[in-house]
Amino acid sequence: REWKRITRSSYVVFYYHGIKDNAKVEQEHLHIRPRRFNQQLRWLRLLGFRALSPEELLSFHADPDATLPARSYVVAADDGFRNVVEAFGRQSHLHPQVFVNTSAVGGTATWADDEPLATWRELEEFEAAGGVVASHGRGHPVMPAIEAEALADELAGALEDLDAHLRSVPPLVAYPYGYHDERVRSAAAAAGYRAAFTTEPGRNGAGTDPFCLRRIGVLDWDSRSAFLWKAMSGELLPWVWERRRRRRRAASLARRRRPARDVA
Protein backbone atom coordinates (compact mmCIF):
# COMPACT_ATOMS: atom_id res chain seq x y z
CA ARG A 1 0.00 0.00 0.00
CA GLU A 2 2.85 2.38 0.80
CA TRP A 3 4.51 1.60 -2.53
CA LYS A 4 1.22 2.27 -4.34
CA ARG A 5 0.80 5.56 -2.47
CA ILE A 6 4.29 6.75 -3.38
CA THR A 7 4.46 5.56 -6.97
CA ARG A 8 0.86 5.61 -8.24
CA SER A 9 -1.23 8.00 -6.13
CA SER A 10 -1.15 11.52 -7.53
CA TYR A 11 -3.46 14.04 -9.10
CA VAL A 12 -3.37 17.02 -11.42
CA VAL A 13 -5.08 20.39 -10.81
CA PHE A 14 -6.32 22.34 -13.84
CA TYR A 15 -6.74 26.03 -13.14
CA TYR A 16 -8.71 28.61 -15.09
CA HIS A 17 -9.49 32.32 -14.75
CA GLY A 18 -12.36 33.16 -17.10
CA ILE A 19 -14.80 31.16 -19.22
CA LYS A 20 -16.55 33.25 -21.86
CA ASP A 21 -16.95 33.90 -25.57
CA ASN A 22 -15.74 37.02 -27.36
CA ALA A 23 -12.89 37.92 -25.05
CA LYS A 24 -10.74 40.87 -26.06
CA VAL A 25 -7.51 39.87 -27.75
CA GLU A 26 -5.51 41.22 -24.75
CA GLN A 27 -7.59 39.08 -22.36
CA GLU A 28 -7.23 35.78 -24.16
CA HIS A 29 -4.57 34.55 -21.75
CA LEU A 30 -7.26 34.77 -19.03
CA HIS A 31 -10.27 33.31 -20.80
CA ILE A 32 -11.34 30.08 -22.43
CA ARG A 33 -14.48 29.66 -24.49
CA PRO A 34 -17.33 27.67 -22.85
CA ARG A 35 -17.37 25.26 -25.79
CA ARG A 36 -13.69 24.47 -25.34
CA PHE A 37 -14.07 24.14 -21.56
CA ASN A 38 -16.92 21.63 -21.94
CA GLN A 39 -14.93 19.77 -24.58
CA GLN A 40 -11.99 19.40 -22.19
CA LEU A 41 -14.23 18.00 -19.47
CA ARG A 42 -15.68 15.54 -21.96
CA TRP A 43 -12.18 14.32 -22.88
CA LEU A 44 -11.46 13.72 -19.19
CA ARG A 45 -14.71 11.81 -18.75
CA LEU A 46 -14.09 9.61 -21.81
CA LEU A 47 -10.60 8.76 -20.54
CA GLY A 48 -11.91 7.73 -17.13
CA PHE A 49 -10.58 10.64 -15.08
CA ARG A 50 -12.20 11.18 -11.68
CA ALA A 51 -12.68 14.51 -9.91
CA LEU A 52 -11.52 14.79 -6.29
CA SER A 53 -13.47 16.49 -3.53
CA PRO A 54 -11.64 18.83 -1.11
CA GLU A 55 -12.09 16.21 1.63
CA GLU A 56 -10.35 13.54 -0.46
CA LEU A 57 -7.55 15.92 -1.36
CA LEU A 58 -6.92 16.96 2.25
CA SER A 59 -7.17 13.39 3.53
CA PHE A 60 -4.61 12.21 0.99
CA HIS A 61 -2.07 14.76 2.18
CA ALA A 62 -2.83 14.28 5.88
CA ASP A 63 -3.15 10.49 6.12
CA PRO A 64 0.11 8.58 5.49
CA ASP A 65 -1.90 5.51 4.46
CA ALA A 66 -4.28 7.23 2.03
CA THR A 67 -4.23 6.41 -1.67
CA LEU A 68 -6.06 7.87 -4.64
CA PRO A 69 -7.93 6.35 -7.59
CA ALA A 70 -6.01 6.40 -10.85
CA ARG A 71 -6.40 9.51 -13.02
CA SER A 72 -7.61 11.80 -10.25
CA TYR A 73 -7.94 15.51 -10.95
CA VAL A 74 -9.26 18.83 -9.64
CA VAL A 75 -10.84 21.70 -11.57
CA ALA A 76 -10.14 25.12 -10.07
CA ALA A 77 -10.28 28.81 -10.90
CA ASP A 78 -8.75 31.88 -9.30
CA ASP A 79 -10.38 35.29 -8.71
CA GLY A 80 -14.06 34.31 -8.82
CA PHE A 81 -15.05 35.81 -12.16
CA ARG A 82 -18.82 35.71 -12.54
CA ASN A 83 -18.58 33.82 -15.83
CA VAL A 84 -16.51 31.09 -14.17
CA VAL A 85 -18.92 30.66 -11.27
CA GLU A 86 -21.76 30.29 -13.79
CA ALA A 87 -19.85 27.76 -15.91
CA PHE A 88 -18.55 25.80 -12.92
CA GLY A 89 -22.02 25.77 -11.41
CA ARG A 90 -23.18 23.63 -14.33
CA GLN A 91 -20.46 21.11 -13.45
CA SER A 92 -21.03 20.99 -9.70
CA HIS A 93 -20.76 17.17 -9.63
CA LEU A 94 -17.03 17.66 -10.26
CA HIS A 95 -16.51 19.59 -6.99
CA PRO A 96 -15.07 22.60 -8.88
CA GLN A 97 -13.06 24.96 -6.69
CA VAL A 98 -13.31 28.76 -6.97
CA PHE A 99 -10.78 30.83 -5.02
CA VAL A 100 -12.13 34.32 -4.30
CA ASN A 101 -10.72 37.61 -3.01
CA THR A 102 -13.19 38.33 -0.26
CA SER A 103 -12.83 42.13 -0.18
CA ALA A 104 -13.66 42.31 -3.90
CA VAL A 105 -16.64 39.92 -4.06
CA GLY A 106 -19.45 41.47 -6.09
CA GLY A 107 -17.17 44.12 -7.58
CA THR A 108 -14.65 43.96 -10.39
CA ALA A 109 -11.17 42.48 -10.64
CA THR A 110 -9.01 45.61 -10.73
CA TRP A 111 -5.99 43.35 -11.28
CA ALA A 112 -7.59 41.71 -14.35
CA ASP A 113 -9.12 44.31 -16.69
CA ASP A 114 -12.03 44.99 -14.29
CA GLU A 115 -13.65 41.65 -15.04
CA PRO A 116 -16.98 41.34 -13.12
CA LEU A 117 -16.79 39.17 -10.02
CA ALA A 118 -19.50 36.93 -8.59
CA THR A 119 -21.58 38.29 -5.70
CA TRP A 120 -21.94 36.61 -2.32
CA ARG A 121 -25.42 35.48 -3.31
CA GLU A 122 -24.07 33.86 -6.47
CA LEU A 123 -21.32 32.18 -4.47
CA GLU A 124 -23.88 30.91 -1.96
CA GLU A 125 -25.93 29.41 -4.80
CA PHE A 126 -22.80 27.89 -6.30
CA GLU A 127 -21.90 26.30 -2.97
CA ALA A 128 -25.45 25.02 -2.47
CA ALA A 129 -25.27 23.30 -5.86
CA GLY A 130 -22.09 21.44 -4.86
CA GLY A 131 -19.34 23.87 -5.79
CA VAL A 132 -16.42 24.74 -3.53
CA VAL A 133 -15.57 28.32 -2.54
CA ALA A 134 -12.17 28.90 -0.97
CA SER A 135 -9.71 31.68 -0.23
CA HIS A 136 -7.56 33.71 -2.61
CA GLY A 137 -6.83 36.23 0.16
CA ARG A 138 -8.78 39.35 1.00
CA GLY A 139 -7.23 41.52 -1.68
CA HIS A 140 -4.95 40.42 -4.48
CA PRO A 141 -1.48 41.37 -3.20
CA VAL A 142 1.92 39.87 -3.85
CA MET A 143 1.97 38.13 -0.49
CA PRO A 144 5.74 37.82 -0.03
CA ALA A 145 6.00 41.61 -0.40
CA ILE A 146 3.64 42.67 2.40
CA GLU A 147 4.29 43.11 6.12
CA ALA A 148 3.50 40.39 8.66
CA GLU A 149 0.39 42.09 10.05
CA ALA A 150 -1.07 42.70 6.59
CA LEU A 151 -0.24 39.15 5.58
CA ALA A 152 -2.05 37.73 8.59
CA ASP A 153 -5.09 39.88 7.78
CA GLU A 154 -5.08 38.72 4.17
CA LEU A 155 -5.05 35.06 5.13
CA ALA A 156 -7.00 34.86 8.40
CA GLY A 157 -9.34 37.67 7.39
CA ALA A 158 -10.34 35.91 4.19
CA LEU A 159 -11.32 32.80 6.16
CA GLU A 160 -13.41 34.95 8.52
CA ASP A 161 -15.17 36.60 5.57
CA LEU A 162 -15.93 33.24 3.96
CA ASP A 163 -17.20 31.79 7.24
CA ALA A 164 -19.53 34.77 7.63
CA HIS A 165 -21.23 34.14 4.28
CA LEU A 166 -20.99 30.44 3.46
CA ARG A 167 -21.96 27.19 5.15
CA SER A 168 -18.82 25.14 4.62
CA VAL A 169 -15.42 26.69 3.97
CA PRO A 170 -12.53 24.34 3.14
CA PRO A 171 -9.13 25.23 4.66
CA LEU A 172 -7.63 25.82 1.21
CA VAL A 173 -5.95 28.91 -0.23
CA ALA A 174 -4.54 29.79 -3.64
CA TYR A 175 -1.72 32.32 -3.44
CA PRO A 176 -2.41 35.41 -5.62
CA TYR A 177 -0.20 35.20 -8.71
CA GLY A 178 1.10 31.95 -7.23
CA TYR A 179 3.76 33.86 -5.28
CA HIS A 180 4.84 32.45 -1.93
CA ASP A 181 7.86 31.98 0.29
CA GLU A 182 8.56 30.31 3.62
CA ARG A 183 7.06 33.24 5.54
CA VAL A 184 3.84 33.13 3.52
CA ARG A 185 3.54 29.37 3.90
CA SER A 186 4.03 29.62 7.66
CA ALA A 187 1.43 32.39 7.89
CA ALA A 188 -1.05 30.28 5.91
CA ALA A 189 -0.61 27.36 8.31
CA ALA A 190 -0.95 29.69 11.31
CA ALA A 191 -4.19 31.12 9.88
CA GLY A 192 -5.75 27.65 9.81
CA TYR A 193 -5.22 26.52 6.23
CA ARG A 194 -4.23 22.91 5.61
CA ALA A 195 -3.22 23.19 1.97
CA ALA A 196 -2.24 25.93 -0.47
CA PHE A 197 -1.94 26.14 -4.24
CA THR A 198 0.76 27.74 -6.35
CA THR A 199 0.90 28.23 -10.13
CA GLU A 200 3.91 25.95 -10.49
CA PRO A 201 3.19 23.07 -12.90
CA GLY A 202 3.35 19.40 -12.03
CA ARG A 203 1.40 16.59 -10.44
CA ASN A 204 0.77 16.37 -6.69
CA GLY A 205 1.78 13.16 -4.95
CA ALA A 206 2.46 11.78 -1.51
CA GLY A 207 5.72 13.69 -1.24
CA THR A 208 4.37 17.07 -2.33
CA ASP A 209 4.40 19.80 0.33
CA PRO A 210 0.67 20.54 0.92
CA PHE A 211 1.52 24.27 1.10
CA CYS A 212 3.22 24.13 -2.32
CA LEU A 213 0.61 22.25 -4.33
CA ARG A 214 1.06 22.45 -8.08
CA ARG A 215 -1.42 23.41 -10.78
CA ILE A 216 -1.34 23.57 -14.56
CA GLY A 217 -2.99 26.42 -16.43
CA VAL A 218 -5.32 25.62 -19.33
CA LEU A 219 -5.50 27.85 -22.40
CA ASP A 220 -8.18 28.31 -25.03
CA TRP A 221 -5.74 27.38 -27.80
CA ASP A 222 -4.67 24.12 -26.17
CA SER A 223 -5.28 21.41 -28.75
CA ARG A 224 -6.60 18.02 -27.69
CA SER A 225 -3.08 16.58 -27.65
CA ALA A 226 -1.77 19.60 -25.66
CA PHE A 227 -4.56 19.30 -23.10
CA LEU A 228 -4.08 15.56 -22.71
CA TRP A 229 -0.34 16.10 -22.23
CA LYS A 230 -1.20 18.43 -19.35
CA ALA A 231 -3.78 15.96 -17.99
CA MET A 232 -1.33 13.07 -17.89
CA SER A 233 1.83 14.90 -16.83
CA GLY A 234 0.62 18.08 -15.13
CA GLU A 235 3.47 19.79 -16.95
CA LEU A 236 3.83 22.53 -19.55
CA LEU A 237 4.37 21.43 -23.11
CA PRO A 238 7.92 20.60 -24.21
CA TRP A 239 9.60 23.81 -25.32
CA VAL A 240 10.00 22.79 -28.98
CA TRP A 241 6.28 22.07 -29.18
CA GLU A 242 5.37 25.22 -27.24
CA ARG A 243 7.56 27.46 -29.44
CA ARG A 244 5.90 26.18 -32.60
CA ARG A 245 2.48 26.70 -31.07
CA ARG A 246 3.31 30.28 -29.97
CA ARG A 247 4.47 31.19 -33.44
CA ARG A 248 1.22 29.98 -34.93
CA ARG A 249 -0.72 31.85 -32.26
CA ALA A 250 1.21 35.09 -32.85
CA ALA A 251 0.51 34.87 -36.58
CA SER A 252 -3.19 34.29 -35.91
CA LEU A 253 -3.41 37.30 -33.56
CA ALA A 254 -1.58 39.50 -36.07
CA ARG A 255 -4.17 38.63 -38.70
CA ARG A 256 -7.01 39.45 -36.30
CA ARG A 257 -5.51 42.81 -35.37
CA ARG A 258 -4.84 43.80 -38.98
CA PRO A 259 -7.42 46.40 -40.15
CA ALA A 260 -9.59 45.37 -43.04
CA ARG A 261 -8.61 47.01 -46.34
CA ASP A 262 -11.11 49.32 -47.97
CA VAL A 263 -12.84 47.88 -50.97
CA ALA A 264 -12.92 50.34 -53.88
DRENDO-1510 file (C-alpha; in Angstrom, 1 decimal, always signed):
<recs>
REC; n; res; u; v; w
REC; 1; ARG; +0.0; +0.0; +0.0 .
REC; 2; GLU; +2.8; +2.4; +0.8 .
REC; 3; TRP; +4.5; +1.6; -2.5 .
REC; 4; LYS; +1.2; +2.3; -4.3 .
REC; 5; ARG; +0.8; +5.6; -2.5 .
REC; 6; ILE; +4.3; +6.7; -3.4 .
REC; 7; THR; +4.5; +5.6; -7.0 .
REC; 8; ARG; +0.9; +5.6; -8.2 .
REC; 9; SER; -1.2; +8.0; -6.1 .
REC; 10; SER; -1.2; +11.5; -7.5 .
REC; 11; TYR; -3.5; +14.0; -9.1 .
REC; 12; VAL; -3.4; +17.0; -11.4 .
REC; 13; VAL; -5.1; +20.4; -10.8 .
REC; 14; PHE; -6.3; +22.3; -13.8 .
REC; 15; TYR; -6.7; +26.0; -13.1 .
REC; 16; TYR; -8.7; +28.6; -15.1 .
REC; 17; HIS; -9.5; +32.3; -14.7 .
REC; 18; GLY; -12.4; +33.2; -17.1 .
REC; 19; ILE; -14.8; +31.2; -19.2 .
REC; 20; LYS; -16.6; +33.3; -21.9 .
REC; 21; ASP; -17.0; +33.9; -25.6 .
REC; 22; ASN; -15.7; +37.0; -27.4 .
REC; 23; ALA; -12.9; +37.9; -25.0 .
REC; 24; LYS; -10.7; +40.9; -26.1 .
REC; 25; VAL; -7.5; +39.9; -27.7 .
REC; 26; GLU; -5.5; +41.2; -24.7 .
REC; 27; GLN; -7.6; +39.1; -22.4 .
REC; 28; GLU; -7.2; +35.8; -24.2 .
REC; 29; HIS; -4.6; +34.6; -21.7 .
REC; 30; LEU; -7.3; +34.8; -19.0 .
REC; 31; HIS; -10.3; +33.3; -20.8 .
REC; 32; ILE; -11.3; +30.1; -22.4 .
REC; 33; ARG; -14.5; +29.7; -24.5 .
REC; 34; PRO; -17.3; +27.7; -22.8 .
REC; 35; ARG; -17.4; +25.3; -25.8 .
REC; 36; ARG; -13.7; +24.5; -25.3 .
REC; 37; PHE; -14.1; +24.1; -21.6 .
REC; 38; ASN; -16.9; +21.6; -21.9 .
REC; 39; GLN; -14.9; +19.8; -24.6 .
REC; 40; GLN; -12.0; +19.4; -22.2 .
REC; 41; LEU; -14.2; +18.0; -19.5 .
REC; 42; ARG; -15.7; +15.5; -22.0 .
REC; 43; TRP; -12.2; +14.3; -22.9 .
REC; 44; LEU; -11.5; +13.7; -19.2 .
REC; 45; ARG; -14.7; +11.8; -18.8 .
REC; 46; LEU; -14.1; +9.6; -21.8 .
REC; 47; LEU; -10.6; +8.8; -20.5 .
REC; 48; GLY; -11.9; +7.7; -17.1 .
REC; 49; PHE; -10.6; +10.6; -15.1 .
REC; 50; ARG; -12.2; +11.2; -11.7 .
REC; 51; ALA; -12.7; +14.5; -9.9 .
REC; 52; LEU; -11.5; +14.8; -6.3 .
REC; 53; SER; -13.5; +16.5; -3.5 .
REC; 54; PRO; -11.6; +18.8; -1.1 .
REC; 55; GLU; -12.1; +16.2; +1.6 .
REC; 56; GLU; -10.4; +13.5; -0.5 .
REC; 57; LEU; -7.5; +15.9; -1.4 .
REC; 58; LEU; -6.9; +17.0; +2.2 .
REC; 59; SER; -7.2; +13.4; +3.5 .
REC; 60; PHE; -4.6; +12.2; +1.0 .
REC; 61; HIS; -2.1; +14.8; +2.2 .
REC; 62; ALA; -2.8; +14.3; +5.9 .
REC; 63; ASP; -3.1; +10.5; +6.1 .
REC; 64; PRO; +0.1; +8.6; +5.5 .
REC; 65; ASP; -1.9; +5.5; +4.5 .
REC; 66; ALA; -4.3; +7.2; +2.0 .
REC; 67; THR; -4.2; +6.4; -1.7 .
REC; 68; LEU; -6.1; +7.9; -4.6 .
REC; 69; PRO; -7.9; +6.3; -7.6 .
REC; 70; ALA; -6.0; +6.4; -10.9 .
REC; 71; ARG; -6.4; +9.5; -13.0 .
REC; 72; SER; -7.6; +11.8; -10.3 .
REC; 73; TYR; -7.9; +15.5; -11.0 .
REC; 74; VAL; -9.3; +18.8; -9.6 .
REC; 75; VAL; -10.8; +21.7; -11.6 .
REC; 76; ALA; -10.1; +25.1; -10.1 .
REC; 77; ALA; -10.3; +28.8; -10.9 .
REC; 78; ASP; -8.8; +31.9; -9.3 .
REC; 79; ASP; -10.4; +35.3; -8.7 .
REC; 80; GLY; -14.1; +34.3; -8.8 .
REC; 81; PHE; -15.0; +35.8; -12.2 .
REC; 82; ARG; -18.8; +35.7; -12.5 .
REC; 83; ASN; -18.6; +33.8; -15.8 .
REC; 84; VAL; -16.5; +31.1; -14.2 .
REC; 85; VAL; -18.9; +30.7; -11.3 .
REC; 86; GLU; -21.8; +30.3; -13.8 .
REC; 87; ALA; -19.8; +27.8; -15.9 .
REC; 88; PHE; -18.5; +25.8; -12.9 .
REC; 89; GLY; -22.0; +25.8; -11.4 .
REC; 90; ARG; -23.2; +23.6; -14.3 .
REC; 91; GLN; -20.5; +21.1; -13.5 .
REC; 92; SER; -21.0; +21.0; -9.7 .
REC; 93; HIS; -20.8; +17.2; -9.6 .
REC; 94; LEU; -17.0; +17.7; -10.3 .
REC; 95; HIS; -16.5; +19.6; -7.0 .
REC; 96; PRO; -15.1; +22.6; -8.9 .
REC; 97; GLN; -13.1; +25.0; -6.7 .
REC; 98; VAL; -13.3; +28.8; -7.0 .
REC; 99; PHE; -10.8; +30.8; -5.0 .
REC; 100; VAL; -12.1; +34.3; -4.3 .
REC; 101; ASN; -10.7; +37.6; -3.0 .
REC; 102; THR; -13.2; +38.3; -0.3 .
REC; 103; SER; -12.8; +42.1; -0.2 .
REC; 104; ALA; -13.7; +42.3; -3.9 .
REC; 105; VAL; -16.6; +39.9; -4.1 .
REC; 106; GLY; -19.5; +41.5; -6.1 .
REC; 107; GLY; -17.2; +44.1; -7.6 .
REC; 108; THR; -14.6; +44.0; -10.4 .
REC; 109; ALA; -11.2; +42.5; -10.6 .
REC; 110; THR; -9.0; +45.6; -10.7 .
REC; 111; TRP; -6.0; +43.4; -11.3 .
REC; 112; ALA; -7.6; +41.7; -14.4 .
REC; 113; ASP; -9.1; +44.3; -16.7 .
REC; 114; ASP; -12.0; +45.0; -14.3 .
REC; 115; GLU; -13.7; +41.6; -15.0 .
REC; 116; PRO; -17.0; +41.3; -13.1 .
REC; 117; LEU; -16.8; +39.2; -10.0 .
REC; 118; ALA; -19.5; +36.9; -8.6 .
REC; 119; THR; -21.6; +38.3; -5.7 .
REC; 120; TRP; -21.9; +36.6; -2.3 .
REC; 121; ARG; -25.4; +35.5; -3.3 .
REC; 122; GLU; -24.1; +33.9; -6.5 .
REC; 123; LEU; -21.3; +32.2; -4.5 .
REC; 124; GLU; -23.9; +30.9; -2.0 .
REC; 125; GLU; -25.9; +29.4; -4.8 .
REC; 126; PHE; -22.8; +27.9; -6.3 .
REC; 127; GLU; -21.9; +26.3; -3.0 .
REC; 128; ALA; -25.4; +25.0; -2.5 .
REC; 129; ALA; -25.3; +23.3; -5.9 .
REC; 130; GLY; -22.1; +21.4; -4.9 .
REC; 131; GLY; -19.3; +23.9; -5.8 .
REC; 132; VAL; -16.4; +24.7; -3.5 .
REC; 133; VAL; -15.6; +28.3; -2.5 .
REC; 134; ALA; -12.2; +28.9; -1.0 .
REC; 135; SER; -9.7; +31.7; -0.2 .
REC; 136; HIS; -7.6; +33.7; -2.6 .
REC; 137; GLY; -6.8; +36.2; +0.2 .
REC; 138; ARG; -8.8; +39.4; +1.0 .
REC; 139; GLY; -7.2; +41.5; -1.7 .
REC; 140; HIS; -4.9; +40.4; -4.5 .
REC; 141; PRO; -1.5; +41.4; -3.2 .
REC; 142; VAL; +1.9; +39.9; -3.9 .
REC; 143; MET; +2.0; +38.1; -0.5 .
REC; 144; PRO; +5.7; +37.8; +0.0 .
REC; 145; ALA; +6.0; +41.6; -0.4 .
REC; 146; ILE; +3.6; +42.7; +2.4 .
REC; 147; GLU; +4.3; +43.1; +6.1 .
REC; 148; ALA; +3.5; +40.4; +8.7 .
REC; 149; GLU; +0.4; +42.1; +10.0 .
REC; 150; ALA; -1.1; +42.7; +6.6 .
REC; 151; LEU; -0.2; +39.1; +5.6 .
REC; 152; ALA; -2.1; +37.7; +8.6 .
REC; 153; ASP; -5.1; +39.9; +7.8 .
REC; 154; GLU; -5.1; +38.7; +4.2 .
REC; 155; LEU; -5.1; +35.1; +5.1 .
REC; 156; ALA; -7.0; +34.9; +8.4 .
REC; 157; GLY; -9.3; +37.7; +7.4 .
REC; 158; ALA; -10.3; +35.9; +4.2 .
REC; 159; LEU; -11.3; +32.8; +6.2 .
REC; 160; GLU; -13.4; +34.9; +8.5 .
REC; 161; ASP; -15.2; +36.6; +5.6 .
REC; 162; LEU; -15.9; +33.2; +4.0 .
REC; 163; ASP; -17.2; +31.8; +7.2 .
REC; 164; ALA; -19.5; +34.8; +7.6 .
REC; 165; HIS; -21.2; +34.1; +4.3 .
REC; 166; LEU; -21.0; +30.4; +3.5 .
REC; 167; ARG; -22.0; +27.2; +5.1 .
REC; 168; SER; -18.8; +25.1; +4.6 .
REC; 169; VAL; -15.4; +26.7; +4.0 .
REC; 170; PRO; -12.5; +24.3; +3.1 .
REC; 171; PRO; -9.1; +25.2; +4.7 .
REC; 172; LEU; -7.6; +25.8; +1.2 .
REC; 173; VAL; -6.0; +28.9; -0.2 .
REC; 174; ALA; -4.5; +29.8; -3.6 .
REC; 175; TYR; -1.7; +32.3; -3.4 .
REC; 176; PRO; -2.4; +35.4; -5.6 .
REC; 177; TYR; -0.2; +35.2; -8.7 .
REC; 178; GLY; +1.1; +31.9; -7.2 .
REC; 179; TYR; +3.8; +33.9; -5.3 .
REC; 180; HIS; +4.8; +32.5; -1.9 .
REC; 181; ASP; +7.9; +32.0; +0.3 .
REC; 182; GLU; +8.6; +30.3; +3.6 .
REC; 183; ARG; +7.1; +33.2; +5.5 .
REC; 184; VAL; +3.8; +33.1; +3.5 .
REC; 185; ARG; +3.5; +29.4; +3.9 .
REC; 186; SER; +4.0; +29.6; +7.7 .
REC; 187; ALA; +1.4; +32.4; +7.9 .
REC; 188; ALA; -1.1; +30.3; +5.9 .
REC; 189; ALA; -0.6; +27.4; +8.3 .
REC; 190; ALA; -0.9; +29.7; +11.3 .
REC; 191; ALA; -4.2; +31.1; +9.9 .
REC; 192; GLY; -5.7; +27.7; +9.8 .
REC; 193; TYR; -5.2; +26.5; +6.2 .
REC; 194; ARG; -4.2; +22.9; +5.6 .
REC; 195; ALA; -3.2; +23.2; +2.0 .
REC; 196; ALA; -2.2; +25.9; -0.5 .
REC; 197; PHE; -1.9; +26.1; -4.2 .
REC; 198; THR; +0.8; +27.7; -6.4 .
REC; 199; THR; +0.9; +28.2; -10.1 .
REC; 200; GLU; +3.9; +26.0; -10.5 .
REC; 201; PRO; +3.2; +23.1; -12.9 .
REC; 202; GLY; +3.4; +19.4; -12.0 .
REC; 203; ARG; +1.4; +16.6; -10.4 .
REC; 204; ASN; +0.8; +16.4; -6.7 .
REC; 205; GLY; +1.8; +13.2; -5.0 .
REC; 206; ALA; +2.5; +11.8; -1.5 .
REC; 207; GLY; +5.7; +13.7; -1.2 .
REC; 208; THR; +4.4; +17.1; -2.3 .
REC; 209; ASP; +4.4; +19.8; +0.3 .
REC; 210; PRO; +0.7; +20.5; +0.9 .
REC; 211; PHE; +1.5; +24.3; +1.1 .
REC; 212; CYS; +3.2; +24.1; -2.3 .
REC; 213; LEU; +0.6; +22.3; -4.3 .
REC; 214; ARG; +1.1; +22.4; -8.1 .
REC; 215; ARG; -1.4; +23.4; -10.8 .
REC; 216; ILE; -1.3; +23.6; -14.6 .
REC; 217; GLY; -3.0; +26.4; -16.4 .
REC; 218; VAL; -5.3; +25.6; -19.3 .
REC; 219; LEU; -5.5; +27.8; -22.4 .
REC; 220; ASP; -8.2; +28.3; -25.0 .
REC; 221; TRP; -5.7; +27.4; -27.8 .
REC; 222; ASP; -4.7; +24.1; -26.2 .
REC; 223; SER; -5.3; +21.4; -28.8 .
REC; 224; ARG; -6.6; +18.0; -27.7 .
REC; 225; SER; -3.1; +16.6; -27.6 .
REC; 226; ALA; -1.8; +19.6; -25.7 .
REC; 227; PHE; -4.6; +19.3; -23.1 .
REC; 228; LEU; -4.1; +15.6; -22.7 .
REC; 229; TRP; -0.3; +16.1; -22.2 .
REC; 230; LYS; -1.2; +18.4; -19.3 .
REC; 231; ALA; -3.8; +16.0; -18.0 .
REC; 232; MET; -1.3; +13.1; -17.9 .
REC; 233; SER; +1.8; +14.9; -16.8 .
REC; 234; GLY; +0.6; +18.1; -15.1 .
REC; 235; GLU; +3.5; +19.8; -17.0 .
REC; 236; LEU; +3.8; +22.5; -19.5 .
REC; 237; LEU; +4.4; +21.4; -23.1 .
REC; 238; PRO; +7.9; +20.6; -24.2 .
REC; 239; TRP; +9.6; +23.8; -25.3 .
REC; 240; VAL; +10.0; +22.8; -29.0 .
REC; 241; TRP; +6.3; +22.1; -29.2 .
REC; 242; GLU; +5.4; +25.2; -27.2 .
REC; 243; ARG; +7.6; +27.5; -29.4 .
REC; 244; ARG; +5.9; +26.2; -32.6 .
REC; 245; ARG; +2.5; +26.7; -31.1 .
REC; 246; ARG; +3.3; +30.3; -30.0 .
REC; 247; ARG; +4.5; +31.2; -33.4 .
REC; 248; ARG; +1.2; +30.0; -34.9 .
REC; 249; ARG; -0.7; +31.9; -32.3 .
REC; 250; ALA; +1.2; +35.1; -32.9 .
REC; 251; ALA; +0.5; +34.9; -36.6 .
REC; 252; SER; -3.2; +34.3; -35.9 .
REC; 253; LEU; -3.4; +37.3; -33.6 .
REC; 254; ALA; -1.6; +39.5; -36.1 .
REC; 255; ARG; -4.2; +38.6; -38.7 .
REC; 256; ARG; -7.0; +39.4; -36.3 .
REC; 257; ARG; -5.5; +42.8; -35.4 .
REC; 258; ARG; -4.8; +43.8; -39.0 .
REC; 259; PRO; -7.4; +46.4; -40.1 .
REC; 260; ALA; -9.6; +45.4; -43.0 .
REC; 261; ARG; -8.6; +47.0; -46.3 .
REC; 262; ASP; -11.1; +49.3; -48.0 .
REC; 263; VAL; -12.8; +47.9; -51.0 .
REC; 264; ALA; -12.9; +50.3; -53.9 .
</recs>
